[in-house]
Amino acid sequence: MKLLKSLLVVLPLAGLAACADVPAQTAQGPGAASVESIPDANDTGSLYGLFLAGRKALNDGHGQVAADYFAKASESDPSATFLRERAFTAALIAGDVHRAAELAPAAGQASLSVQRLGQLTRAVDALADGDGHKAQAALGPEPLGPPHREASLLLAPWAAASAGDVKAALTLPDSRGDLLITEVSTLDLALLSERFHHYDEAEAAFHKLTSGGGTSEASIIGYGGFLERRGRRADAQALYDTALKVDEANAPIRAARDRVIAGRPAPPQPTLTQGAAQALLAPAAAYFAERQPELGLTYLRLVLRLDPARDDAWLLLGDTLVAAGDMDSARRAYDHIQSGSPQYVGARGRLILTYQGPEDAPTALAIAEATVKQEPNDDDALALLADSLRTSEKYDESAKVLDTLIAHQGDHAGWQLYYMRGVALAQADHWPQAEPDLKKALALKPDDPEVLNYLGFSWVDRGEHLAEAKEMIEKAATARPDSGAIIDSLGWAYFKLGDYKNAVVQLERAAGLEAADPDINDHLGDAYYRVGRVTEARYQWQRVLTLEPSVTLRQQVEMKLKSGPGSPLTDKPANIAATATHSG
């Protein structure tokens, strides 16, 4: 993964160019450079050679290998402080936090920002090993300077608790008006107060967090767990019910409510490392929101050192790696989340989205089938299966899964399910059954551009309700003016209405938006032919054959090219020389 292009920049952390979640000298994903192609550190003699080998390893996604090279180079020349800095950051970004703590630069060995990150890393590593005194010593008596002040303030109470310093653990930090520090430190106070049996203080802190609007998921889960452990299950359920009215799709809160209803045991109190991990997750998310993915990713690695079972952190890590284009590492991150977790099905859905090529359809379907096997009663898992079956062109099977889903949800079935089933039935050539579903979806979601476009195009392609269909597609195009598929539908509507000049205009626009779409190029070829631009029509049809068309489309286009310009359409164009318009 390449967050940044070069290691040779001055800004701290700007050299974090790779973050593959792979063991050194072993794992490699498809498309990654072979580790064996990188010289062994012991065989690389010169300082410059070690640096170049480290840079290559980093750019190829082997962060731990890169850390080995940079560390060996820094040992060869202790005065080259930038090498130690890069060894430290490479190990940290690769997820080897313990190694990063060992390599963390001391005072004068790196920029101030990286030195402070080194302190934070050593504190996290010590706390993860249960050494609160060492963690406190690493943080120092005062908060760290920017950009790690917030993290050090939020980590300090957990280090103090681990060291047995109850007074420091239960002292709120000076937030200086920072809302993130205020909320997270109040949650920390509540959790630590419960740990030290100060139940009234814990209740007061939880109540403060949840009495206003915009309460965080962590606060709801924390307070609810506290209430359950205190035997107040009805109060816990009421808290969860209120939260779900605001966010009904929140899987962790929904799972907590289901636990209470089922009468299962209360969740255990978070451990010190789990609490510290939750505290650090907040600034990690804040850095992503502020478009600072390097720091956000670094903090995620620290979070997972403290709590390797923190599923929401693995989910966020996977999303980050996907955004950076590192699909192999993202898949490994999503794979950490196992069945039984509230995030499991969501992680499976994200994993499936990393397999989007036509050749990936069997893999995506296998993941969806395995997900349903693990969670057979989960509606979201069934929806994943239905969509994967549709992508694999198993339309009848997809529709059957959706039959089950819609029957299960009854009057609560959403428009998406009717739309998905309508599409599957249409693709299976069951239009009489598909049309009512698409109409139902449109009735439930009258302004959705995808539904408007799909039903409108289906009518256009069948030569039905052309005027109404054109209005629907125009509405969709207004909402999504940059969608090549929707503009193609609009062009095809003009074509079916006999307005070939406007059809050309819209289809050229669609081809400009989605140049590699075979169906759009085929439609444009037909429109060119209708206005007398026969040479350009043949060019578009020939282009279709280079764009991986479906078997049916390939046969149709080959017939058009083989049988001459009069064959593709039911009649020959009239007065084409007089009516032809060229777009240049």
C-alpha positions as CSV (number, residue, x, y, z in Angstrom):
1,M,0.0,0.0,0.0
2,K,1.3,3.4,-0.9
3,L,0.0,6.2,1.3
4,L,2.7,8.5,0.0
5,K,5.1,8.2,-2.9
6,S,8.4,9.0,-1.4
7,L,10.5,8.3,1.6
8,L,12.7,11.2,0.9
9,V,10.6,14.0,2.4
10,V,11.1,16.1,5.5
11,L,7.7,16.0,7.1
12,P,7.3,13.5,9.9
13,L,5.4,10.3,8.9
14,A,5.5,11.3,5.3
15,G,7.6,8.3,4.5
16,L,4.9,5.8,5.5
17,A,4.6,4.4,2.1
18,A,3.5,0.8,2.8
19,C,1.3,-1.0,5.3
20,A,0.9,-4.5,4.2
21,D,-0.3,-6.7,7.1
22,V,2.2,-9.4,6.4
23,P,4.9,-11.2,8.4
24,A,8.4,-10.4,7.4
25,Q,10.0,-12.5,4.7
26,T,6.9,-14.8,4.4
27,A,3.5,-13.6,3.2
28,Q,2.8,-12.0,-0.1
29,G,-0.5,-11.3,-1.8
30,P,-1.4,-11.5,-5.5
31,G,0.2,-8.7,-7.4
32,A,2.7,-7.9,-4.6
33,A,6.4,-8.0,-5.3
34,S,8.1,-11.2,-4.3
35,V,10.0,-10.9,-1.0
36,E,12.6,-13.1,-2.5
37,S,13.3,-10.4,-5.1
38,I,14.6,-8.2,-2.3
39,P,18.2,-8.8,-1.3
40,D,18.8,-10.3,2.2
41,A,19.8,-7.6,4.7
42,N,22.9,-9.6,5.7
43,D,24.1,-9.7,2.1
44,T,23.7,-6.0,1.5
45,G,27.0,-4.4,2.3
46,S,26.8,-0.6,1.9
47,L,24.7,1.8,3.9
48,Y,23.2,3.2,0.6
49,G,22.4,-0.4,-0.5
50,L,20.6,-1.1,2.7
51,F,18.6,2.2,2.3
52,L,17.7,1.4,-1.3
53,A,16.6,-2.2,-0.3
54,G,14.5,-0.8,2.5
55,R,12.9,1.7,0.2
56,K,12.1,-1.0,-2.3
57,A,10.6,-3.3,0.4
58,L,8.5,-0.4,1.7
59,N,7.2,0.6,-1.7
60,D,6.4,-3.1,-2.5
61,G,4.3,-3.4,0.6
62,H,6.7,-5.2,2.9
63,G,6.8,-2.9,5.9
64,Q,8.5,-5.3,8.3
65,V,11.2,-6.2,5.8
66,A,11.8,-2.5,5.2
67,A,12.1,-2.0,9.0
68,D,14.9,-4.7,9.1
69,Y,16.9,-2.9,6.3
70,F,16.5,0.6,7.9
71,A,17.4,-0.7,11.3
72,K,20.5,-2.4,10.0
73,A,21.5,0.7,8.1
74,S,21.0,2.9,11.3
75,E,23.2,0.5,13.2
76,S,25.9,0.9,10.5
77,D,25.7,4.7,10.9
78,P,24.2,5.9,14.2
79,S,24.5,9.5,13.0
80,A,22.0,8.9,10.2
81,T,19.0,9.6,12.3
82,F,16.6,9.6,9.4
83,L,17.3,5.9,8.9
84,R,16.2,5.0,12.5
85,E,13.1,7.2,12.0
86,R,12.2,5.2,8.9
87,A,12.9,1.9,10.6
88,F,10.6,2.9,13.4
89,T,7.8,4.1,11.2
90,A,8.0,1.2,8.8
91,A,7.6,-1.3,11.7
92,L,4.7,0.7,13.2
93,I,2.8,1.0,10.0
94,A,3.3,-2.7,9.2
95,G,1.6,-3.5,12.6
96,D,4.7,-4.7,14.5
97,V,4.2,-2.4,17.4
98,H,6.5,-4.2,19.7
99,R,9.4,-4.0,17.2
100,A,8.5,-0.3,16.6
101,A,8.7,0.3,20.4
102,E,12.2,-1.1,20.4
103,L,13.2,1.1,17.4
104,A,11.5,4.2,18.6
105,P,14.0,7.1,18.4
106,A,15.2,8.8,21.5
107,A,15.6,12.5,22.0
108,G,17.7,14.0,19.1
109,Q,17.3,11.0,16.9
110,A,14.3,12.2,14.9
111,S,11.9,15.1,14.5
112,L,9.9,16.1,17.5
113,S,6.7,14.7,16.1
114,V,8.3,11.3,15.5
115,Q,10.0,11.3,19.0
116,R,6.6,11.9,20.5
117,L,5.0,9.1,18.5
118,G,7.9,7.0,19.8
119,Q,6.9,7.8,23.4
120,L,3.3,7.0,22.7
121,T,4.3,3.7,21.0
122,R,6.5,2.6,23.9
123,A,3.7,3.5,26.4
124,V,1.2,1.4,24.4
125,D,3.6,-1.5,24.1
126,A,4.3,-1.5,27.8
127,L,0.6,-1.2,28.7
128,A,-0.2,-4.1,26.4
129,D,2.4,-6.1,28.3
130,G,0.7,-5.2,31.6
131,D,3.5,-2.8,32.8
132,G,1.7,0.3,33.9
133,H,4.7,1.9,35.5
134,K,6.7,1.6,32.3
135,A,3.8,3.0,30.3
136,Q,3.6,6.0,32.7
137,A,7.3,6.6,32.5
138,A,7.2,6.5,28.6
139,L,4.4,9.1,28.6
140,G,6.2,11.4,31.0
141,P,4.8,13.7,33.6
142,E,3.2,16.1,31.1
143,P,1.0,15.5,28.1
144,L,2.9,15.0,24.8
145,G,3.1,17.8,22.4
146,P,1.2,18.0,19.1
147,P,0.0,16.1,17.3
148,H,-0.2,13.5,20.0
149,R,-1.4,15.5,23.0
150,E,-5.0,14.1,22.8
151,A,-3.8,10.5,22.6
152,S,-1.4,10.9,25.6
153,L,-4.2,12.5,27.7
154,L,-6.6,9.7,26.9
155,L,-4.1,6.9,27.4
156,A,-2.7,8.3,30.8
157,P,-5.6,7.2,33.0
158,W,-5.3,3.6,31.8
159,A,-1.6,3.5,32.4
160,A,-2.2,4.9,35.9
161,A,-4.8,2.3,36.6
162,S,-2.4,-0.4,35.4
163,A,0.2,1.0,37.8
164,G,-2.2,1.0,40.7
165,D,-2.4,4.8,40.8
166,V,-6.1,5.2,41.5
167,K,-6.1,8.9,42.1
168,A,-4.4,9.7,38.8
169,A,-6.7,7.2,37.0
170,L,-9.8,8.9,38.3
171,T,-8.6,12.5,37.5
172,L,-10.2,14.1,34.5
173,P,-7.5,15.7,32.2
174,D,-7.6,19.4,31.2
175,S,-9.4,19.1,27.9
176,R,-9.0,22.8,27.0
177,G,-12.5,22.7,25.6
178,D,-11.7,19.9,23.2
179,L,-15.0,18.0,22.8
180,L,-13.4,14.7,21.8
181,I,-11.1,14.7,24.9
182,T,-14.1,15.7,27.1
183,E,-16.4,12.9,25.9
184,V,-13.8,10.2,25.8
185,S,-12.2,11.1,29.1
186,T,-15.7,11.1,30.8
187,L,-16.3,7.6,29.4
188,D,-12.9,6.5,30.7
189,L,-13.8,8.0,34.1
190,A,-17.1,6.0,34.1
191,L,-15.4,2.7,33.2
192,L,-12.5,3.2,35.6
193,S,-14.8,4.3,38.4
194,E,-16.7,1.0,38.0
195,R,-13.4,-0.9,38.1
196,F,-12.5,0.7,41.4
197,H,-16.0,0.1,42.8
198,H,-17.0,3.8,42.8
199,Y,-20.4,2.9,41.4
200,D,-22.2,6.2,42.1
201,E,-19.4,8.2,40.4
202,A,-19.6,5.7,37.4
203,E,-23.4,6.2,37.1
204,A,-23.0,10.0,37.2
205,A,-20.4,10.0,34.5
206,F,-22.5,7.6,32.3
207,H,-25.6,9.6,32.8
208,K,-23.8,12.8,31.8
209,L,-22.7,11.1,28.6
210,T,-26.1,9.8,27.6
211,S,-28.5,12.5,28.8
212,G,-28.1,14.7,25.8
213,G,-28.5,14.2,22.0
214,G,-25.8,12.7,19.8
215,T,-24.7,10.0,22.2
216,S,-21.9,7.9,20.9
217,E,-22.1,4.2,20.4
218,A,-19.3,3.6,22.8
219,S,-21.2,5.5,25.6
220,I,-24.4,3.5,25.0
221,I,-22.6,0.2,25.0
222,G,-20.5,1.2,28.0
223,Y,-23.5,2.4,30.1
224,G,-25.7,-0.5,29.0
225,G,-23.1,-3.0,30.0
226,F,-22.7,-1.3,33.4
227,L,-26.5,-1.4,34.0
228,E,-26.6,-5.1,33.0
229,R,-23.7,-5.9,35.4
230,R,-25.6,-4.1,38.2
231,G,-28.6,-6.2,37.6
232,R,-30.7,-3.4,36.0
233,R,-31.6,-5.2,32.8
234,A,-34.8,-3.3,32.2
235,D,-32.9,0.0,32.3
236,A,-30.3,-1.4,30.0
237,Q,-33.0,-2.5,27.4
238,A,-34.7,0.9,27.6
239,L,-31.3,2.6,26.9
240,Y,-30.7,0.3,23.9
241,D,-34.2,0.8,22.6
242,T,-33.9,4.5,22.7
243,A,-30.6,4.4,20.9
244,L,-32.0,2.1,18.1
245,K,-34.8,4.6,17.5
246,V,-32.1,7.0,16.3
247,D,-29.9,4.4,14.5
248,E,-31.9,1.2,14.0
249,A,-29.1,-0.4,11.9
250,N,-26.5,-0.2,14.6
251,A,-25.3,-3.8,14.9
252,P,-23.4,-3.6,18.2
253,I,-26.3,-1.9,20.0
254,R,-28.8,-4.2,18.4
255,A,-26.7,-7.2,19.6
256,A,-26.6,-5.8,23.1
257,R,-30.4,-5.4,23.2
258,D,-30.9,-9.0,21.8
259,R,-28.6,-10.2,24.6
260,V,-30.8,-8.6,27.3
261,I,-34.0,-9.8,25.7
262,A,-32.6,-13.4,25.5
263,G,-31.6,-13.3,29.2
264,R,-28.0,-14.0,28.4
265,P,-25.3,-13.0,30.9
266,A,-24.1,-9.4,31.2
267,P,-20.9,-8.6,29.3
268,P,-17.7,-8.6,31.4
269,Q,-16.2,-5.4,32.4
270,P,-13.6,-4.2,29.8
271,T,-10.0,-5.0,30.7
272,L,-7.5,-2.2,31.1
273,T,-6.0,-2.8,27.7
274,Q,-9.5,-3.0,26.1
275,G,-10.4,0.3,27.7
276,A,-7.2,1.9,26.5
277,A,-7.8,0.7,23.0
278,Q,-11.3,2.2,23.0
279,A,-9.9,5.5,24.2
280,L,-7.3,5.6,21.3
281,L,-9.8,4.6,18.7
282,A,-11.5,8.0,19.0
283,P,-8.5,10.1,17.9
284,A,-7.8,7.5,15.2
285,A,-11.2,8.1,13.8
286,A,-10.8,11.8,14.1
287,Y,-7.6,11.8,12.1
288,F,-9.4,9.9,9.3
289,A,-12.2,12.5,9.4
290,E,-9.6,15.2,9.1
291,R,-8.0,13.5,6.1
292,Q,-4.8,12.5,7.8
293,P,-4.8,8.8,7.0
294,E,-1.2,8.3,7.9
295,L,-1.7,9.2,11.6
296,G,-5.1,7.5,11.6
297,L,-3.5,4.2,10.4
298,T,-0.7,4.5,12.9
299,Y,-3.2,4.9,15.8
300,L,-5.2,1.9,14.5
301,R,-2.0,-0.2,14.8
302,L,-1.6,1.0,18.4
303,V,-5.3,0.2,19.1
304,L,-4.9,-3.3,17.8
305,R,-1.7,-3.9,19.9
306,L,-3.8,-3.1,23.0
307,D,-6.8,-5.1,21.9
308,P,-6.2,-7.5,18.9
309,A,-9.9,-8.5,19.1
310,R,-11.2,-5.0,18.5
311,D,-13.4,-5.7,15.5
312,D,-14.4,-2.1,14.8
313,A,-10.7,-1.3,14.5
314,W,-10.1,-4.2,12.1
315,L,-13.1,-2.9,10.0
316,L,-11.7,0.6,9.9
317,L,-8.3,-0.7,9.0
318,G,-9.7,-2.7,6.2
319,D,-11.6,0.3,4.9
320,T,-8.4,2.4,5.1
321,L,-6.4,-0.2,3.1
322,V,-9.1,-0.4,0.5
323,A,-9.1,3.3,0.0
324,A,-5.3,3.1,-0.5
325,G,-5.7,0.3,-3.1
326,D,-4.1,-2.4,-1.0
327,M,-6.8,-5.1,-1.4
328,D,-4.7,-8.0,-0.2
329,S,-4.0,-6.4,3.2
330,A,-7.6,-5.2,3.4
331,R,-8.8,-8.7,3.0
332,R,-6.6,-9.9,5.8
333,A,-8.0,-7.2,8.0
334,Y,-11.6,-8.1,7.3
335,D,-10.8,-11.8,7.8
336,H,-9.9,-11.0,11.4
337,I,-13.6,-10.5,12.2
338,Q,-15.2,-13.9,12.9
339,S,-18.7,-15.2,13.1
340,G,-20.6,-14.2,16.2
341,S,-19.3,-10.6,16.1
342,P,-21.9,-7.9,15.4
343,Q,-19.5,-6.6,12.7
344,Y,-19.1,-10.1,11.0
345,V,-21.7,-9.8,8.3
346,G,-20.7,-6.2,7.5
347,A,-17.1,-7.2,7.2
348,R,-18.1,-10.1,4.9
349,G,-19.9,-7.5,2.7
350,R,-16.9,-5.3,2.6
351,L,-14.7,-8.3,1.8
352,I,-17.0,-9.2,-1.1
353,L,-16.6,-5.7,-2.5
354,T,-12.9,-6.2,-2.8
355,Y,-13.7,-8.9,-5.5
356,Q,-15.3,-6.8,-8.2
357,G,-13.8,-8.1,-11.4
358,P,-15.8,-10.5,-13.7
359,E,-13.3,-13.2,-12.8
360,D,-13.9,-12.6,-9.1
361,A,-17.6,-13.6,-9.1
362,P,-17.0,-17.2,-8.0
363,T,-14.9,-16.0,-5.1
364,A,-17.4,-13.4,-4.0
365,L,-20.2,-16.0,-4.2
366,A,-18.2,-18.5,-2.2
367,I,-17.7,-15.8,0.6
368,A,-21.5,-15.0,0.6
369,E,-22.4,-18.7,0.8
370,A,-20.0,-19.3,3.7
371,T,-21.4,-16.2,5.4
372,V,-25.0,-17.5,5.3
373,K,-23.7,-20.9,6.5
374,Q,-22.3,-19.2,9.6
375,E,-25.3,-16.8,10.0
376,P,-28.3,-18.6,8.5
377,N,-30.9,-16.4,10.2
378,D,-29.2,-13.0,9.4
379,D,-31.2,-11.0,6.8
380,D,-28.1,-9.0,5.8
381,A,-26.2,-12.2,5.1
382,L,-29.1,-13.4,2.9
383,A,-29.1,-10.1,1.1
384,L,-25.3,-10.5,0.4
385,L,-26.0,-14.0,-1.0
386,A,-28.8,-12.8,-3.2
387,D,-26.6,-10.0,-4.6
388,S,-23.7,-12.4,-5.2
389,L,-25.9,-14.9,-7.0
390,R,-27.2,-12.1,-9.2
391,T,-23.6,-11.0,-10.0
392,S,-22.8,-14.6,-10.9
393,E,-25.8,-14.5,-13.3
394,K,-27.7,-17.1,-11.2
395,Y,-30.8,-14.9,-11.4
396,D,-33.5,-17.5,-10.5
397,E,-31.5,-18.6,-7.4
398,S,-31.1,-14.9,-6.4
399,A,-34.8,-14.3,-6.7
400,K,-35.6,-17.3,-4.5
401,V,-33.3,-16.0,-1.7
402,L,-35.1,-12.7,-2.0
403,D,-38.5,-14.5,-1.8
404,T,-37.4,-15.8,1.6
405,L,-36.1,-12.4,2.7
406,I,-39.3,-10.5,1.7
407,A,-41.5,-13.1,3.3
408,H,-39.5,-12.9,6.5
409,Q,-39.7,-9.1,6.7
410,G,-43.3,-8.9,5.6
411,D,-44.7,-5.3,5.7
412,H,-41.3,-4.1,6.9
413,A,-39.5,-5.2,3.7
414,G,-37.7,-2.3,2.2
415,W,-37.7,-1.0,-1.3
416,Q,-34.2,-2.4,-1.9
417,L,-35.4,-5.9,-1.6
418,Y,-38.2,-5.4,-4.1
419,Y,-35.7,-3.7,-6.4
420,M,-33.2,-6.5,-6.1
421,R,-35.8,-9.2,-6.8
422,G,-37.2,-7.2,-9.7
423,V,-33.8,-6.9,-11.3
424,A,-33.1,-10.6,-10.8
425,L,-36.4,-11.6,-12.3
426,A,-35.9,-9.2,-15.2
427,Q,-32.5,-10.7,-15.9
428,A,-34.0,-14.2,-15.8
429,D,-36.4,-13.1,-18.5
430,H,-39.5,-13.2,-16.1
431,W,-40.7,-9.7,-16.9
432,P,-44.4,-10.3,-15.8
433,Q,-43.1,-11.1,-12.3
434,A,-40.3,-8.5,-12.4
435,E,-42.5,-5.5,-13.3
436,P,-44.7,-5.5,-10.2
437,D,-41.6,-5.7,-8.0
438,L,-39.9,-2.7,-9.7
439,K,-43.2,-0.7,-9.5
440,K,-43.4,-1.6,-5.8
441,A,-39.8,-0.4,-5.3
442,L,-40.6,2.8,-7.1
443,A,-43.8,3.3,-5.0
444,L,-41.7,2.9,-1.8
445,K,-38.8,5.1,-3.1
446,P,-40.3,7.3,-5.8
447,D,-37.2,9.5,-6.3
448,D,-34.5,6.9,-6.3
449,P,-32.5,7.3,-9.6
450,E,-31.5,3.7,-9.8
451,V,-35.1,2.4,-9.6
452,L,-36.3,5.2,-12.0
453,N,-33.6,4.3,-14.5
454,Y,-34.0,0.5,-14.3
455,L,-37.8,0.5,-14.7
456,G,-37.7,3.3,-17.3
457,F,-35.0,1.6,-19.4
458,S,-36.8,-1.7,-19.2
459,W,-40.0,-0.1,-20.6
460,V,-38.0,1.7,-23.3
461,D,-36.2,-1.4,-24.3
462,R,-39.5,-3.3,-24.6
463,G,-41.1,-0.4,-26.4
464,E,-43.7,0.1,-23.7
465,H,-44.9,3.3,-21.9
466,L,-42.3,5.3,-23.8
467,A,-43.4,8.8,-22.9
468,E,-43.7,7.9,-19.2
469,A,-40.4,6.0,-19.3
470,K,-38.6,8.9,-20.8
471,E,-39.9,11.3,-18.1
472,M,-38.7,8.8,-15.4
473,I,-35.2,8.5,-17.0
474,E,-35.0,12.3,-17.3
475,K,-35.7,12.6,-13.6
476,A,-33.0,10.1,-12.9
477,A,-30.6,11.9,-15.1
478,T,-31.2,15.2,-13.3
479,A,-30.3,13.5,-10.0
480,R,-27.3,11.7,-11.5
481,P,-26.0,13.8,-14.4
482,D,-22.6,12.0,-14.3
483,S,-24.0,8.5,-14.6
484,G,-23.1,7.0,-17.9
485,A,-25.6,4.2,-17.5
486,I,-28.5,6.7,-16.9
487,I,-27.5,9.0,-19.7
488,D,-27.3,5.9,-22.0
489,S,-30.9,5.1,-21.0
490,L,-32.0,8.6,-21.9
491,G,-30.3,8.3,-25.3
492,W,-32.0,5.0,-25.9
493,A,-35.3,6.5,-25.0
494,Y,-34.8,9.2,-27.7
495,F,-33.8,6.4,-30.1
496,K,-36.9,4.4,-29.4
497,L,-39.1,7.5,-29.8
498,G,-37.5,8.1,-33.3
499,D,-35.6,11.2,-32.2
500,Y,-32.2,10.0,-33.5
501,K,-30.5,13.3,-33.5
502,N,-31.0,13.8,-29.8
503,A,-30.3,10.1,-29.3
504,V,-26.8,10.7,-30.8
505,V,-26.2,13.7,-28.5
506,Q,-27.1,11.8,-25.3
507,L,-25.3,8.6,-26.3
508,E,-22.1,10.4,-27.2
509,R,-22.4,12.0,-23.7
510,A,-22.9,8.6,-22.2
511,A,-19.9,7.2,-24.1
512,G,-17.8,10.1,-22.8
513,L,-18.7,9.2,-19.2
514,E,-18.3,5.4,-19.6
515,A,-16.0,4.9,-22.6
516,A,-15.4,1.2,-21.9
517,D,-19.0,0.1,-21.6
518,P,-19.9,-2.3,-24.5
519,D,-23.7,-1.7,-24.3
520,I,-23.3,2.1,-24.5
521,N,-21.0,1.8,-27.5
522,D,-23.4,-0.5,-29.2
523,H,-26.3,1.9,-28.7
524,L,-24.2,4.8,-30.0
525,G,-23.4,2.7,-33.1
526,D,-27.1,2.1,-33.7
527,A,-27.8,5.8,-33.3
528,Y,-25.0,6.8,-35.7
529,Y,-26.4,4.4,-38.3
530,R,-29.8,5.9,-38.0
531,V,-28.6,9.4,-38.8
532,G,-26.5,8.1,-41.7
533,R,-23.0,8.1,-40.1
534,V,-22.5,4.5,-41.2
535,T,-18.6,4.5,-41.0
536,E,-18.8,5.7,-37.4
537,A,-21.5,3.2,-36.6
538,R,-19.2,0.3,-37.8
539,Y,-16.4,1.7,-35.8
540,Q,-18.5,1.7,-32.6
541,W,-19.7,-1.9,-33.2
542,Q,-16.1,-3.0,-33.8
543,R,-15.1,-1.3,-30.6
544,V,-17.8,-3.2,-28.7
545,L,-16.0,-6.5,-29.6
546,T,-12.8,-5.2,-27.8
547,L,-14.7,-4.4,-24.6
548,E,-15.6,-7.9,-23.3
549,P,-19.3,-7.9,-24.3
550,S,-21.7,-10.5,-23.2
551,V,-22.1,-13.6,-25.4
552,T,-25.5,-12.3,-26.6
553,L,-24.2,-8.8,-27.4
554,R,-21.1,-10.2,-29.2
555,Q,-23.3,-12.3,-31.5
556,Q,-25.6,-9.4,-32.2
557,V,-22.7,-7.0,-33.1
558,E,-21.0,-9.6,-35.2
559,M,-24.2,-10.0,-37.2
560,K,-24.4,-6.3,-37.7
561,L,-20.8,-6.1,-39.0
562,K,-21.1,-9.2,-41.2
563,S,-24.4,-8.6,-43.0
564,G,-23.9,-4.9,-43.9
565,P,-25.2,-1.6,-42.7
566,G,-28.9,-2.5,-43.4
567,S,-28.9,-5.5,-41.2
568,P,-28.7,-4.3,-37.6
569,L,-32.0,-2.5,-37.6
570,T,-35.4,-3.5,-38.9
571,D,-35.5,-1.0,-41.7
572,K,-32.9,1.1,-43.6
573,P,-32.5,4.8,-42.6
574,A,-34.3,7.2,-44.8
575,N,-32.7,10.3,-46.4
576,I,-29.6,9.7,-44.3
577,A,-27.4,12.0,-46.4
578,A,-29.8,14.9,-45.8
579,T,-30.3,14.3,-42.1
580,A,-26.8,13.3,-41.0
581,T,-25.3,15.4,-38.2
582,H,-21.7,15.1,-37.3
583,S,-20.3,15.8,-33.9
584,G,-16.8,16.2,-35.1
